Amino acid sequence: MPRAAFRSFSVLSTAAVLSLFGPAAAQQLGTNKREQHSEITLGTCTKSSGCKIEMKSVTMDAQWRWLHDARPNKYKNCISGSPPEWDSSVCSSAADCAENCALEGISATDYEHVYGVSQVPDGISLRFRTGEAVGSRVYLMEDEDTYKMFTLLNKEFSIDVEGADLVCGMNGAIYFVEMEADGGKGARGNAAGASLGTGYCDAQCPHDLKFINGEANLEDWHEVKTGPIGKHGACCAEMDIWEANTKATALTTHACDEPGLLRCTGEGNNQCGDVKEDCDCCLEKECECCGRYQGNCDKDGCDFNPFRLGAEEFYGEGSGFTIDTSKKVTVVTQFLTSDGTDTGDLVEIRRLYVQDGKVIKNAKTTNLGDKSFDSITDEMCQAQAKSFGMPHDDFTKKGGLKGMGKALGRGMVLVLSLWDDYATHMHWLDSASPESNPDWPHDKPGVARGPCPVSGGRPHDLRSMHGTATVTYSNIKVGEIDSTYGDYATPAPTPPPSHHTPSPQRPQPQPPQPPQPPASGTGDVGAECCTAFLPGNHPCEMCYPGAALSGNHWCAESKDHCGNCGGTWCPNGAQKAYRLYEDKEGPSGGVPTTHSFSISRFAGVGAVVMFPGLFAAAWLRSGRVRRSEGYEHLQPNPESAAEVPVQSETLAVEVA
């Protein structure tokens, strides 16, 4: 049996390796680049009052950030070389790294033009490839220094997804993990914290993270076939709301025994659930080298993938499918408890969709015996393990839905990401997995996950041919069951802007568009609703491009709607002010300034070198790959206004 069918390493493109190795004892806060989080809206809904829309923001994971020598007048990278190694002149011990290495912020300009994270009305758009940067992972913030903690028992979570560009092998992922609200700030001297995206963990217990609990993963750092990993892993519960491209999607639970983040090893009782590198018998009942089912977390999870469960015509691209992935779709996930309260045991996870103004129920299973299911329950998960002939049922061992519900009750952080998969080419999601095991033929129930060919999904092809692909996440809402969609979800007036920097000039959000057909006409042909404009000017003469709403947007349907959104009605359209934000570089940081200029100005932007990041080992019954993509900018010139990464030699080793 080929090990690649189940071993899931994820290896990023060249910019990522360095991001995986951070300071040995702590994460220090740099002073050269001030963080400017990208803004996004969040709605909190009830049936009686509708949805209250608040301004929030997202921050980039620490794995993507510049890590450098923090000593005065020194900007050397803490990691360099191929393969990347600690630079002993900067950091030769745990104490040195704690004192000498710092993690930097990301400017508003760099979020978009270096990392491909763009603000859109009520949400963000993630570009697959921006320069040499591939993929991204961001977290929703409560405030400037704290992650938003979602407690989802007896509630529902909804989000709009536009992913028509995502081909076989790509994954636009929305999920929750049980990270600490402050990102571990203060732990072992960690001065960066949630503001700079620290503290990641997931149910695959990744070993590639540069920091775990504020301490560098430096011990026993060594090279494996897919890149370097450390002795320690970072385990925590994970609830995958949406892992998808245009061909397949999965909703998956991953409970863990221990609450919160667990810093684990593969030694002793093997809390990480590590598997020896050359082990190939994890699909057998007895396998001495497979420690996957000894660990703290349910790495397999219980998944609801319509294609895998027999509903092959439910989800796909075009009008022939119930859910047409060429169009925007609202994804609604409900977490039902045993007693209908926020403290009851989780007993069911339901999925609904809203598309073209219609509420669509989830697909029904057709290959789990005599009974059909359309939601995740303990009974459904156990029927799946039995029908698919899986040798282990770690879902039940880890407490089933009750175990998952414990984490949902304690609070989890929302993650939005876009990534590809060097290990299995995303076959665990959209193709056949295992792909070439005679004991597991493609027509065996549970092996086929989607319609993509086993020859597809190769990152090299995706990055060269589909680099401009984007996924958009917007209109995030949480609230009572059945309150975040339909008539109950009608938004309240637009909230006042909540800026996270001293600059008052960033665009304001607009309220989410209700999921019913829009009213016809705008009242004036070519009219627009301007909701944010250049101060000191008339809104219709200097309106920010992203704040000039038109067409079928709810705020642009009429002058009255525009007024409810806090905007100015421009009957003949609004002239646009094109503006970008830049950091004042240097050790003292500074307040961002705003400039009006043409796109051609970008031709003079300075360049930096980036290196690749690698996913840690993650063995999966389903071949599922955890997402720990990361990039670190190696910036020799701290005076540049913006950095454009330069490709270096790829260090990824593809798993055969």
N, C-alpha and C positions, 0 to 999 in steps of 0.2 A: 504494500500500500504506500503510495507516495506521500511523504511527510508533508508536502506543501498543501495537500488537500485540507489539512486541519491546523497546521502550524500557522499562526497569523502574526507575522511581523509586519509593520507598516514602515516603509522607508520613504522618506520625503526626498524631494529633489535637492539639488546641491546646496541650497541655502540652509538646510536644516540641521546638520549634524552639530554644529557648534552650539546651537541653542540648547542642546540637550545636556551640556555640561556646565554647571554653574559653580559658584563659589563653594568652598568646602564646608564652611560652618554656618553661613548665613547669607542672606540676600540684602545687600546694602542699596540704598536709594541714591541714584546718580543725580547730578545737578546740572548736566549739560543740556538735556532736552526735557522740557516740561510736558507732562501728560495732558492731552486734550481729548477726553473721551468722545466718541461718536454718540449722538443723541438718538433716542428711540422712544416711542410711547408705550404705555402699559395701561390697559383698562381693567378696573375692578368692578364686577357686575353683580347686581341683584335683580330679581324679578320685579321688585316693587319700585326700584329707582333707576333702572337701566345701568349704564356703564359710566363710571367716573374715569376720565382719561387723565393720566399724569405723565409728566415728562421724566424719563429715566435716561440712562446711558449704558453703553457697553464698553468693555475694556478688552484689549488683546491679551491673550495668554502670555505668561512670562517666557515661554519657550521661544517665542518669536523675537524677543527684544535684544537690544545691544547690551552685551556684557563686557566691561572693559576695566582697565586699571584706573582706580579711583584716586590715586595719589595726585597731589598738585602737579598740574602741567603735564600729566601723562595720560595718554588715551589708547594705549596698546590693548589689544584684545586679550582677554584672559585665556582664550583657547585659540590655537592656531595649528597649522600643519595639515597633512593628509596621510593617514587619518588624523583627525583633530586630537590634539593632546594639550594638557595643561601647559601653559608657558611658565616654566620654572622661575623665570626672572620676575614674574608678576605674582605667582601663586604656587608655592611649593609645599604648603602644609595647610591643614584646616584653619589654623589661626591666620596664616597669610591671606587665604582666600576671603575669610570673614572681614579682614581689615582692608584688603587692597582691591577687591572686585565690586563693581557697582552695576546695578540694573537701571536702564534709562527709560524715560517716557517716550511717547510717540506723539508727534504733532498732528493737528487736524489735517494738514496737507499730506503727511506721510501715510495716515490711515488710508486715504484714497489712492494716492499715486505710487506708493511703495507696496502696500499690503492689499490693495483692491477692495477695501471696505468703504462703501459709499453710503451716505444718508439718502433715503428716499422718503416720501411722505409716510409718516407713521412707522417707519422701519429702516432696515438696512439691506444693502445688496452686497453679496460677496462674489468677487470675480475669481475664477479658477486660477488664472495665471496673470500676474502683473509683473512685467519684466522677467526676472528669474524667480520671483516668489511664487510658490504654488500652495494654494489652499490657505485657510485661516481658521482660528478658533477664538471666539469671543464669549464673554460672560455678561449677563445683565446685572447692573449695579442698583443698589438701593439708594446710595449716595456716593460721594466722591471716594470714600474709603471702605465701603462695605458692599458685599454682594447682596442682591435681593434673595431672600430665603423664601421659597414657595412651600407651603404646607397644603397638600392637595387632597387629603382624605375628605370625602363627601363633597368634592368640588369638581369643576371641569376646567380644562385649559384649552384655549383655541388660538390658532395662529393661521394667517394667510401665507401660502407658499406659492411662489412662481418659479418653477424649475424646468421650463421647456427646453433649456439648453443642455441639461444633464444627460449625457449618453451613457451607454454601458461602461461600467468601471468607475463612474463617479458616484459620490455619496454626499447629498445635502442632508446633514444630520441635525436634529433637534432633540436634546436629551437633558436629563437632570442627573446631577451627581451630588453625593453628600460631602461636599467640601465645607470647610469652615467659613463662616460669614466674613471674617476679616482676612481670609487667605493665609492664616497662620502668622499674622503680623505679631512680632514680639517673641515668637518662638526661636530660641537659640540666636537671638540678635537680629531676626528678620525685620528690617526697617522698611521694606517695600510694601508687602501686604497686597490686599485685594485691588488697590488702585492700579497696581502694575501686573495684575493677573497671576498672582502666585497661589500655590496650594492645590494644584490639580491632583485628582485621583479618579479612578474608575474601577469597575468590577474585574477588569483584566489584570489588575495589580501591576501596572507598567513599571519596568525596570529602567527605562530610558530617561526618566525625568532627572533634570539636573539638581533639583531641590526636593526634599521630602521632609515635611515638618520643619522647614527652615534650615535643614542641614543638607549639605551637598552629598550626592550619591557617589562619593569618590572611592569608597572602598571596593577593591576587586574590580575596578573598571577594566573591561576587556572587550576584545573584538569577537563577535560571532558572525555568522554568515550574512546577516543583514545589518550589521553595524555594532557599535559599542553599547554595552549595557553595564549597569552596576549591580552590586550585591543586593541592594534593597529595592523593594517595589512599594507602590502606593495603592492600597486597596480601599475602596469604598463602594457603597451601593450605587446602582445606576438604573435609571428608568429611561429607556429609549423610546421617545414619543414618535419619532419619524426618522427613519434612515431610508433614503429613497433617491432614485433617479427616474427617468421617464418610463422605465421598463418594470421596475419592481419596488416594493416598499415593505418595511417590517416595523412592527410595534413589539417591543421586547422588554421583559422584566429581568433584573439581575439583583437579587438580594444578597446580603452578606451577613455573617454571624455577628461580627463586632460592629458596634455603632461608630459612625464617623470615619475619619481617615486612619488606617492602620499601616504603619511602616513595617513591612514584612520582609522575610528572607525565604529562600528556598531550602534552607537547612533545617535540621531538626524535624519539627512537626510540619514543615513546609507550608506555612500560612499563606505564602504567595500562590500556592498551587502550581509551582514550576514543573516543567517537563524537560527531561534531558534532551539536549539539542538534536540528537540523532534518533530519538524515540519515534516509532511508527506504529504503535499498537494501541493507541488511545481509543480506538473503536472496538476493542475487544474487552470482554468483561474483566479479565485478569491481565494486567500489564504493569510490570514492576517499575518500568522507567517513566510511567505516566502518573505524575503527582497532581494532575489537574483537578481531581475530585477530592483531594485532601485539603485544599486551601480554604481561605476565609470567605470567598465569594462564589456565587453561582455563575461561572463564566459562560456556560451554555445559554442559560436563561430559558424563558418560555416565550416564543415568538408567535406573532400572528402576521404571516406573510400570505396574502390571498393566493398568489400563484402557487406557492409551496403547498397550500392547503386545498388545492384543487379548483379554485375559482380563477381560471386562467384568463377569462374574458372580463374580469372586473376592473382591472387597473392597467392602463397603457395609453399610448399616444394615438389620438384620433377619436372620431365620433363612434367608432365601433365598440368602445369600452364604456363601462358605467362611469368610471372616473377618467376623464380625458386629461392626460398630463400635459397637453399642449396649452392648457388654460390654467388660470389661477384657481386655487382650491383652498377653502377654509377647512382645516383639520381640527376636529373637536375630539378631545379625549376626556372621558368621565371616569372618576374613581369612586365607586360605590362601596359603602360600608355595610356591615351586618345589621346595624341598628339605625342607619340614616343620620348618624351624627358625625362630627369631626373627630371623635375619639374612638369610634368603632373599628372593628377589624376590617381590612380591605378584603372584599369577597368577589369583586368583578371589575374589570377594566373594559369599558365600552368605547367604540369608535364610531363617529358620525362624520359625514362630509357635507359641505355646502358648496354647490357649484351651479352657476347660472341661475341663482336665486332659488334653487331647490335643495331641500335637506335629503341626503342619501344615506340609508342605513349601510352598515358594514357588510362585507361579503359573508357568505355562509360556507363552512367547510364541507367538503364532499368526500374526504378520504380518511376520516377518523372513525371508522366503524359504522354502526347503525345510527348513531346520533350525530346531528349537525349542530355546529356552534357558530356564533357570530361575535363572540367576545372572549376575552381571556378570563377563565375561571380555573380553579384547581382541577376540576373534572376535565376541562378541555386540555390542560397541560399534561395531565397524566394519560389521557387518551392519545395525545400526540406522541409521547414517548413510547407508548405501547405499540401504536400502529406503525410508527416509523422504525421500530426494532432497535431503539437506542439502548446501549448496554448500561447506561447510568441515568438516573433521574435526580440530578442535583437540585433541581427546582423544589421538589418535595422535601428533600433533605434539609434545605435551607429555610424551611418554614412556609413554602408556597406563597400565595398572595399575602398571607398574614405577615410573613417576613418582609416582603417588599413594602407593605403598608407601614411597618414600623419606621422605616427610613422616610417615607412620604410624610408621616406625622411629625418627625423631628425637624424637617426642613431640608430642602435641596436647592442647589444653584442651577439656573438655566444656562445651557450651553448651546450656541449656534455655530455651526461649522460647515466647511466644504472641503473634501479631501479625496485622494485616490489611494490605491493600495498596491504596493510593490510585491507583497507576499502572495496574495491569492487573486489579484486583479479584480477584487470585489465579487468573486464567483459565489461566495457565501450569501450574497444578497440577490444577485440578478442572473446567475447561470446555474451550473451543476456543481455540487460540492458533496463528496469528493468527486473530482472530475475524471479520474481514470483508475478506479478500484473495481476489479471484477466482482468483488463481493457486494458492491454497492453500485449497481448499474443505474443509468440515468432514468430508467422507467420505474425504479423502486420508489415507493411513496416517500416523500421528504427529501429526496436527493436534488430534484430540480427546484431551484429557487426563483427562476425567472427565465425569459426567453433568450437571453444573450448567449452568444456562442462561447465555448470554452477557449477559443482563440482570441477573444476580445478582452477589452479592459486594461490593456497594457499601458502603464503610465507614460512611457516614452511616446506612444502614439497619441494619447490624450493631450499631453502637454504641447506637442508639436502641431496637432490638428484642431484642437478644441480649447485653446488657451483662453479665448474670450468668453467662454461659457460663464454664466452667472446664475445665482439663485437669490431670490429676494424673500425675506422674512418680514412680515408686517402685521399690524393690527393684533398684537398680542393681548389676550384677555384671560382673566381668571375670575372665577366666581361660583355662585350657586349652580347646581345642576340645571341645565337648559336655560341659562341666563346669558351666555356669551354669543349666541347666534339668534337669528330670527328677530321677531318684533321686540323681544325683551332687550336686545342688545343695542337699541337706538342710542347713539352717543349723546352725552351732555355737551354743552358748548365747550369750545376749545379752552384748555387751561392756559394760564399765563406762562410764558417761557420760564424755565428753570435752568439758567445758564451755569455751566460748571467752570467757567473761566471768567476773568474780569471783563472780557469783551461782551458788549450787549448786542452784537451785530449778527449773531448766527440765526438762521431761519427758525421760525416757530413751527411746532407740529400742527397737523390737522387732525380732526376727529376721524375715527375709522368709518369707512363707508358701510352702511347696513347691508346685509346679505340678501336684500330683495331688489327686484329690478328698479333702476333709477327712474325718476320722473322724467318725462320727455321735455326737451327744450331747456334753454338757459335764460330765456327772456330777451336776450340780445345776441345776435349772430356774432361770433368771434369774441364774446365777452369772456373775461377772466376774473377770478377772485384772488386778490393779492393779500396774503396773510403775513408777510414780513418784507420790509423794504429798507433801503439805505437811509439811515437817519438824516433828517434835514431836507429830505426830498419828498415829492408827492409820490404816494404808493404806486400810482399807475405809470409813473415815469421812471422809477428806479426800483423795481420789484426784484427780489432775489429769484433766480430761475426756479429753484425747487419749491418756492412759495407761491408761484403763479399757477393757480389751479384752474383747470378748464375741462371741457368735454363732459364725461359722465360722473366726474367726482361730485359727491354729495354737496360739498360747499359751493360748487360752481353751477348748480342747477338753477339758482335764482338769486336775486339780490338779497332776499330775506335769509336764505340759507347762508349766503356769504357773511351777512351781518352776525348770524348765530355763531359762525366760526371765528369771529373777531377780525374779519377781513374787510377790505375796501373793494367795492364793485367797480370794475373797469369795463364799461360797455364796449369799448373798441379794442380791448386787449391791453396788456401791460407791457411796457418796455422793461427789459431785463438788465440788471446790474451784475456783471460777472466778477466774482470776488473769490479770493483764496486767503487762507490764514497761514501765517508763518511764525515760527518761533524765532525770537532773538537768541541766537546761539551763544555759547560760551558758558563759563562756569557759573555765572550769576543768573542764567535763565532770562526771564523777562516777560513782559506782557505781549501777547500776540498783536501784530499789526495787520491791517487789511489793505490789499492792493487791488486796483482794477487794472487788468491787463489781458492780453490775448493768450490763447492756448500756445502760440508759438514761443512764448517765454520759456516753456518747459525745455526747449532745446538746450538751454545753458545750465541745466541742473547738474550738480556734481554727482559722482558715482561712488559706490562703496562695494566692497567684496562681501559676498554672502556664501555660507557653507551649508551643506545639507544636514537635516536632522533625521533620525531613524526611530522607528517604532520599536518598543520593547517586545519581547516574546509574549504571545498570547495565544494559547491553544484553545480551540473552540470545537465543540461537537459540530456546530453548524458551519465552521470555517469563518465565523464572524471575526472581524478585525477591530480592535479598539483604535480610537483616534487620538494619537498624540503627536500630531504634526507640529513642527516648530521651525522657526527661522531666527537667526541672530545676525544682526548687521555688524560687519567688521568695518568700522568707520575711522580710517586714519586721520580724517580731517574734520574736527568737530565744528569748524566754522561754516560748513556748507549748510545752505538753507533747507535743502531736501536731499535725500540720498536715493540713488537708483542702484539696486543691487546688480552685481556683475557675476555671471556664471563662473563657477570654478569646476574643477574636475569632479564628476559624479562619483560618490563613494558607495552608492547603493549596490548591494549584491542581490540579484533577483533569485528568488527561490524557485527551483525547477518543479 
